[in-house]
Amino acid sequence: MFATEIHRGDGVYVFVPNSDLWSKPVSNLSRLPIRMIDLKFTIKKTSDIPSTCDRLLSAAASEQAVRKDPPPAVNVVAATDAGIVLSLNVWVDTSDFRLASSRLTAHVAAAVADL
């Protein structure tokens, strides 16, 4: 009555006082049917950004779990001393999130390995 049991997707049991649930936000990663994967990669400042974006979108297209709608997107999110930071955003079914995230990271890493 004074606490809530939460069984997380990774098999961890969490016991939370209800006062925390009333006063803090609670994230439910499995409630909605789709989730966004947001992968960030840093490329050299001298890299061809449009070509790199095309590579990232091709990598996204090669992952079967990536949804066509909403479509994958690539954005330039920062310019740092280390290089240009790009963000690849794709949507997947929530049930595919972990495996798709891992596979997509491998596809993208291979696509930009020579940059």
Stockholm file with secondary structure:
# STOCKHOLM 1.0

chainA/1-115         MFATEIHRGDGVYVFVPNSDLWSKPVSNLSRLPIRMIDLKFTIKKTSDIPSTCDRLLSAAASEQAVRKDPPPAVNVVAATDAGIVLSLNVWVDTSDFRLASSRLTAHVAAAVADL
#=GR chainA/1-115 SS CCEEEEECTTSCEEEEEHHHHHHSCCCCTTSSSEEEEEEEEEECTTSCHHHHHHHHHHHHHTCTTBCSSSCCEEEEEEEETTEEEEEEEEEEEGGGHHHHHHHHHHHHHHHTTTC
#=GC SS_cons         CCEEEEECTTSCEEEEEHHHHHHSCCCCTTSSSEEEEEEEEEECTTSCHHHHHHHHHHHHHTCTTBCSSSCCEEEEEEEETTEEEEEEEEEEEGGGHHHHHHHHHHHHHHHTTTC
//
